[in-house]
Amino acid sequence: MGKGEKMKLILVFLFSISLSHAFTLNNNFGAKFAKSKVKVLVAGNTICDKLSLTVYDLKDMIEPAINDYWNEVPTTKLRLTSSGFTSSITNVNSGILCSPTDDTCITTAGGNLIPPVDHIVLACNDNNTNFNGTNVLAVTIPNKFKGKSIKGAIILLNNQMNSAFGKLSRQEQISVIAHEIGHAIGLGHSENKAALMYFQTVDFRKKLGQDDVDGVTYLYPIKFDGCGLIGGTITTDKIDPQMWQMGIGFGLFLMILNLMKKILRLLNRSQRRPTL
């Protein structure tokens, strides 16, 4: 095997490792938010009476749902912010939630349609059409697009009588909201049991799994120019919080190159050894 062929073999091996994942996307064209900073808000007029929650309770759960999960990922440019309350949203408490591409749903909803929203909006809802029984904790649909970019998504918590969501602990409810935010930013379910986006509620995660990290990094990767990291400067300006992430990415790239060189040396040595 020639040196060039060995190098190709190593590259294929490394590339295959990077593609070993179980995450999926929540739409067939890989839609995501165009901007890296996305607001998460509570519908100002939502009512969560059957869950014994107030709009302020929902707002308090958003911050840990984003900062303990999605904002912890160093390899993505996505940054979610808890941004208070929206103005009144028509039909948000009892209306039907449809994606803009679902014409049948929109026709069925008629005047009871929840309108498209901006950003990510969290609300409570008790419409049977949205939930297939009380065991469904929540449902999330991006319902506003611009081309292939998500402009807005709604997360509806199941506010039906005896809803399973109301029986969860606060930490479990935060985990569910974090899971639904994953759908709102473009991720589907995962078959990896260690992932927050796992399709069943086997247990409630207090952090993301590697598959979740891979998924959000795939949708919102950090882009950097390696040449921009050469040299140095000193400044009194605040440092861009993503610079250290870029440095980690560049360092990993160098580590992979070094690993490839070592593997090549080992392959060359093995060819010179006597065989039986």
C-alpha positions in Angstrom: 0.0 0.0 0.0 1.5 3.4 -1.1 1.7 6.4 1.2 -1.1 8.2 -0.7 -3.4 5.2 -0.4 -2.6 5.0 3.4 -3.5 8.6 3.8 -6.8 8.1 2.0 -7.6 5.2 4.2 -7.0 7.2 7.3 -9.1 10.1 6.1 -12.0 7.8 5.3 -11.7 6.2 8.7 -11.7 9.6 10.5 -14.6 10.8 8.4 -16.6 7.7 9.1 -16.1 8.3 12.9 -17.4 11.9 12.5 -20.6 10.7 10.8 -21.5 8.1 13.4 -24.6 9.7 15.0 -28.2 8.9 15.7 -29.7 12.4 15.7 -32.3 13.4 13.1 -33.7 16.7 11.8 -37.3 17.7 12.4 -38.0 18.6 8.8 -37.0 17.2 5.4 -34.9 20.2 4.3 -32.7 20.8 7.3 -34.3 24.1 8.3 -32.7 26.1 11.1 -32.7 29.6 12.4 -30.6 31.9 10.1 -29.2 33.9 13.0 -27.0 32.4 15.8 -28.8 34.4 18.5 -32.3 33.1 19.1 -34.8 34.5 21.6 -37.0 32.2 23.8 -40.1 33.8 25.1 -43.3 33.0 27.0 -46.6 33.8 25.4 -47.8 36.7 27.6 -51.5 35.7 27.6 -51.0 31.9 28.1 -52.9 30.1 30.8 -51.5 27.0 32.5 -54.2 26.5 35.2 -54.4 22.7 35.0 -50.6 22.5 35.4 -50.7 24.9 38.4 -48.1 27.1 36.7 -48.0 30.8 36.0 -46.3 32.6 33.1 -43.6 33.6 35.6 -43.0 29.9 36.4 -42.5 29.2 32.7 -40.1 32.1 32.4 -38.1 30.9 35.3 -37.7 27.4 33.7 -36.5 28.7 30.4 -33.2 30.0 31.7 -32.0 26.6 33.0 -33.5 24.8 30.0 -31.2 26.8 27.7 -28.1 27.5 29.9 -27.8 24.0 31.4 -28.2 22.3 28.0 -27.9 24.0 24.6 -25.8 27.0 25.7 -23.2 24.6 27.2 -22.1 23.3 23.8 -18.7 24.9 22.8 -18.7 23.7 19.2 -21.8 25.6 18.1 -22.4 29.3 17.3 -26.0 29.0 18.5 -26.8 31.1 21.6 -30.3 31.1 23.1 -31.5 33.9 25.4 -34.5 34.1 27.7 -36.2 37.2 26.6 -39.4 37.7 28.7 -42.9 37.7 27.3 -44.6 38.2 24.0 -47.7 40.3 23.4 -51.1 38.6 23.2 -51.1 35.6 20.7 -54.5 34.7 19.2 -55.8 31.2 20.1 -52.6 30.3 21.9 -54.4 28.6 24.8 -56.9 26.4 22.9 -56.1 26.8 19.2 -54.7 24.3 16.8 -51.0 24.4 16.0 -50.0 23.8 12.3 -46.9 24.0 10.3 -47.2 26.5 7.3 -46.7 23.5 4.9 -49.6 21.5 6.4 -52.5 22.8 4.3 -54.9 20.2 5.6 -54.3 21.2 9.2 -54.7 24.9 8.4 -58.0 24.2 6.7 -59.3 22.1 9.6 -58.2 24.7 12.2 -60.0 27.5 10.4 -60.5 30.4 12.7 -59.0 28.5 15.6 -55.5 28.4 14.1 -52.5 29.6 16.2 -50.8 32.2 14.0 -47.1 32.1 13.0 -44.8 33.6 15.6 -41.3 35.1 15.7 -38.5 33.5 17.7 -39.3 30.5 20.0 -42.5 30.9 22.1 -43.5 28.7 25.0 -47.1 28.4 26.0 -49.8 26.0 27.5 -52.6 24.6 25.4 -55.5 22.1 26.0 -56.7 21.4 22.4 -57.1 17.6 21.8 -56.0 18.0 18.2 -52.5 19.0 19.3 -52.1 16.1 21.8 -52.9 12.5 21.5 -53.9 12.0 25.1 -52.7 13.2 28.5 -49.5 11.2 28.3 -48.1 13.5 25.6 -46.1 16.0 27.5 -45.6 18.7 24.9 -45.6 19.4 21.2 -43.4 21.7 19.2 -43.7 23.0 15.6 -41.7 25.6 13.7 -44.6 27.5 12.2 -42.9 30.4 10.5 -40.3 30.1 7.7 -38.4 32.3 5.3 -37.2 30.1 2.5 -35.4 27.3 4.3 -34.8 29.3 7.5 -36.9 29.0 10.6 -38.3 32.4 11.8 -40.4 31.1 14.6 -41.5 28.0 16.5 -44.1 27.3 19.2 -43.7 25.0 22.1 -47.1 23.9 23.6 -47.2 22.2 27.0 -50.1 19.9 27.5 -52.6 21.8 29.8 -55.3 19.1 29.7 -56.8 17.8 32.9 -54.6 15.1 34.4 -51.8 16.0 32.0 -48.6 14.0 32.7 -46.5 17.2 32.4 -48.2 18.5 35.6 -47.1 15.5 37.6 -43.4 16.0 36.9 -40.9 17.5 39.2 -39.6 21.0 38.3 -36.3 19.5 37.1 -38.1 17.1 34.9 -40.3 19.9 33.5 -37.1 21.8 32.7 -35.7 18.8 30.9 -38.9 18.5 28.8 -38.7 22.2 27.9 -35.1 21.7 26.9 -36.1 18.7 24.7 -38.8 20.8 23.0 -36.3 23.6 22.4 -34.2 21.1 20.6 -37.1 20.5 18.2 -37.7 24.3 17.9 -34.1 24.8 16.7 -34.4 22.1 14.1 -33.6 18.8 15.7 -35.7 15.6 15.5 -35.6 12.6 17.8 -32.5 10.5 18.5 -32.3 6.7 18.9 -29.4 7.2 21.3 -30.7 6.5 24.9 -28.1 8.9 26.3 -29.4 11.8 24.3 -31.8 14.5 25.6 -33.5 14.2 22.2 -34.2 10.4 22.7 -37.7 9.6 21.4 -38.9 8.1 24.7 -38.9 9.6 28.2 -36.9 6.8 29.8 -35.5 9.2 32.3 -34.9 12.9 32.4 -31.5 14.3 31.4 -29.7 16.9 33.4 -27.3 17.6 30.5 -27.0 16.9 26.8 -25.6 13.6 25.4 -22.9 13.6 22.7 -25.5 12.9 20.1 -27.3 16.1 21.0 -24.0 18.0 20.8 -23.3 16.5 17.4 -26.8 17.5 16.2 -26.7 21.1 17.2 -23.1 21.4 16.0 -24.2 20.0 12.6 -27.0 22.6 12.3 -25.1 25.6 13.8 -21.3 25.0 13.3 -18.7 27.5 14.2 -17.0 28.8 11.1 -13.5 30.2 11.5 -10.5 31.2 9.4 -7.5 29.4 10.6 -5.2 32.1 9.3 -7.0 34.5 11.6 -5.5 32.7 14.6 -1.9 33.3 13.6 -0.2 36.1 15.5 -1.3 37.9 18.6 -2.6 41.1 20.0 -3.5 42.8 23.2 -6.5 45.0 23.7 -8.7 46.6 26.3 -11.8 45.5 24.3 -13.9 42.6 25.5 -12.9 39.3 23.9 -15.4 37.7 21.6 -16.7 34.7 23.7 -16.5 32.5 20.6 -12.8 33.0 20.1 -11.8 30.4 22.6 -14.2 28.0 20.9 -12.5 28.7 17.6 -9.1 28.0 19.3 -10.4 24.6 20.5 -11.6 23.7 17.0 -8.2 24.6 15.5 -6.4 22.7 18.3 -8.5 19.6 17.5 -7.6 20.0 13.8 -3.9 20.0 14.7 -4.3 16.9 17.0 -6.0 15.0 14.1 -3.1 15.9 11.8 -0.6 14.7 14.4 -2.5 11.5 14.9 -2.5 10.8 11.1 1.3 11.3 11.0 1.8 8.8 13.9 -0.5 6.2 12.2 1.5 6.6 9.0 4.8 6.0 10.8 3.4 2.9 12.5 2.1 1.5 9.1 5.6 2.1 7.6 7.3 0.3 10.5 5.0 -2.6 10.2 5.9 -3.1 6.6 9.6 -3.4 7.4 9.0 -6.0 10.1 9.7 -9.7 9.2 6.7 -11.9 8.8 6.2 -15.6 9.3 
